[in-house]
Amino acid sequence: MPLLSKHKKFPNLLRQLNIISFCFIIFFSIFLGVNQAWKLQTPDVIKNQWIALLITATLFLIILILSLKKKASHGYYYSLVFSQIVTYTAFISYIIYAQRGMASSAIILYVIPILIAALTRASWVVITTSVLAGASYSLSAYKYFADFPSEGYKAELYGQMLFYFLILILIGRLVHIALVENNKY
């Protein structure tokens, strides 16, 4: 049975997820500040990442405000969790594109929405989020390669897209096993 349907303090869990999301915003702001101070990326790229971060923070704020509603249905809270997953995935995908596609190390950030999905304790949510993360990475890496074809080889691109797609699904499955199936014993 999914954790969130049994969880009597679901609004509290969602508020905790919102706090974590705002910590993510703060940490990423520090990261962007360091990149900007050291001129590790062009000013346009940094500016676009700040804009994306501001949009993401706004979406997280909207989710936080919506989560404050008293006595809502579980479906309502599930939709807020899914909104967080999609917001993280979209932001991370843009950051991967902004940080040179397949050369970006931001792929590790996809673990965050996978872990959030695991809190639902529903295997289909975890697997769907893992597939969404893998597809989003592939799309971001491919888009960057299409826009800047001189920055890599096509075989390298396809190899990395497949490898990371499969790794993200594997991570999703491992997280699901650790959080859900271990509790059955």
FENHUNOR-V210508 format. One record per backbone hydrogen bond with DSSP energy under -1.0 kcal/mol. NH is the residue of the N-H (numbers start at 1). CO is the residue of the C=O. E is the energy in kcal/mol with one decimal. If there is no record, write none. Layout:
NH | CO | E
NH | CO | E
This chain:
6 | 2 | -1.0
7 | 3 | -1.8
13 | 9 | -2.0
14 | 10 | -2.5
15 | 11 | -2.1
16 | 12 | -2.2
17 | 13 | -2.1
18 | 14 | -2.0
19 | 15 | -2.2
20 | 16 | -2.2
21 | 17 | -2.2
22 | 18 | -2.2
23 | 19 | -2.0
24 | 20 | -2.3
25 | 21 | -1.9
26 | 22 | -2.2
27 | 23 | -3.0
28 | 24 | -2.8
29 | 25 | -2.1
30 | 26 | -2.1
31 | 27 | -2.2
32 | 28 | -2.7
33 | 29 | -2.5
34 | 30 | -2.4
35 | 31 | -2.3
36 | 32 | -2.6
37 | 33 | -2.8
38 | 34 | -2.5
40 | 35 | -2.5
46 | 42 | -2.4
47 | 43 | -2.7
48 | 44 | -2.5
49 | 45 | -2.0
50 | 46 | -2.3
51 | 47 | -2.2
52 | 48 | -2.4
53 | 49 | -2.4
54 | 50 | -2.4
55 | 51 | -2.4
56 | 52 | -2.4
57 | 53 | -2.7
58 | 54 | -2.2
59 | 55 | -2.3
60 | 56 | -2.5
61 | 57 | -2.2
62 | 58 | -2.3
63 | 59 | -2.4
64 | 60 | -2.4
65 | 61 | -2.6
66 | 62 | -2.6
67 | 63 | -1.9
69 | 66 | -1.1
77 | 73 | -1.8
78 | 74 | -2.9
79 | 75 | -2.2
80 | 76 | -1.4
81 | 77 | -2.1
82 | 78 | -2.8
83 | 79 | -1.9
84 | 80 | -1.9
85 | 81 | -2.3
86 | 82 | -2.7
87 | 83 | -2.4
88 | 84 | -2.8
89 | 85 | -2.5
90 | 86 | -2.6
91 | 87 | -2.4
92 | 88 | -2.9
93 | 89 | -2.2
94 | 90 | -2.1
95 | 91 | -2.5
96 | 92 | -2.5
97 | 93 | -2.0
98 | 94 | -2.9
99 | 95 | -2.0
100 | 97 | -1.2
101 | 96 | -1.6
103 | 100 | -2.2
104 | 101 | -2.0
108 | 105 | -1.2
109 | 106 | -1.9
110 | 107 | -1.6
111 | 108 | -1.7
112 | 109 | -1.6
114 | 110 | -1.4
115 | 111 | -2.7
116 | 112 | -2.3
117 | 113 | -2.5
118 | 114 | -1.8
119 | 115 | -1.0
120 | 117 | -1.4
121 | 118 | -1.4
126 | 122 | -1.8
127 | 123 | -2.8
128 | 124 | -2.1
129 | 125 | -2.4
130 | 126 | -2.4
131 | 127 | -2.7
132 | 128 | -2.7
133 | 129 | -2.7
134 | 130 | -2.6
135 | 131 | -2.9
136 | 132 | -2.5
137 | 133 | -2.6
138 | 134 | -2.4
139 | 135 | -2.5
140 | 136 | -2.5
141 | 137 | -2.9
142 | 138 | -2.6
143 | 139 | -2.6
144 | 140 | -2.3
145 | 141 | -2.3
146 | 142 | -2.8
147 | 143 | -2.1
148 | 144 | -2.4
151 | 148 | -1.7
157 | 153 | -2.4
158 | 154 | -2.7
159 | 155 | -2.3
160 | 156 | -2.6
161 | 157 | -2.8
162 | 158 | -2.3
163 | 159 | -2.6
164 | 160 | -2.8
165 | 161 | -1.9
166 | 162 | -2.4
167 | 163 | -2.4
168 | 164 | -2.5
169 | 165 | -1.6
170 | 166 | -2.4
171 | 167 | -2.8
172 | 168 | -2.2
173 | 169 | -2.4
174 | 170 | -2.7
175 | 171 | -2.8
176 | 172 | -2.2
177 | 173 | -2.5
178 | 174 | -2.5
179 | 175 | -2.4
180 | 176 | -2.8
181 | 176 | -1.1
182 | 177 | -1.7
184 | 181 | -1.1
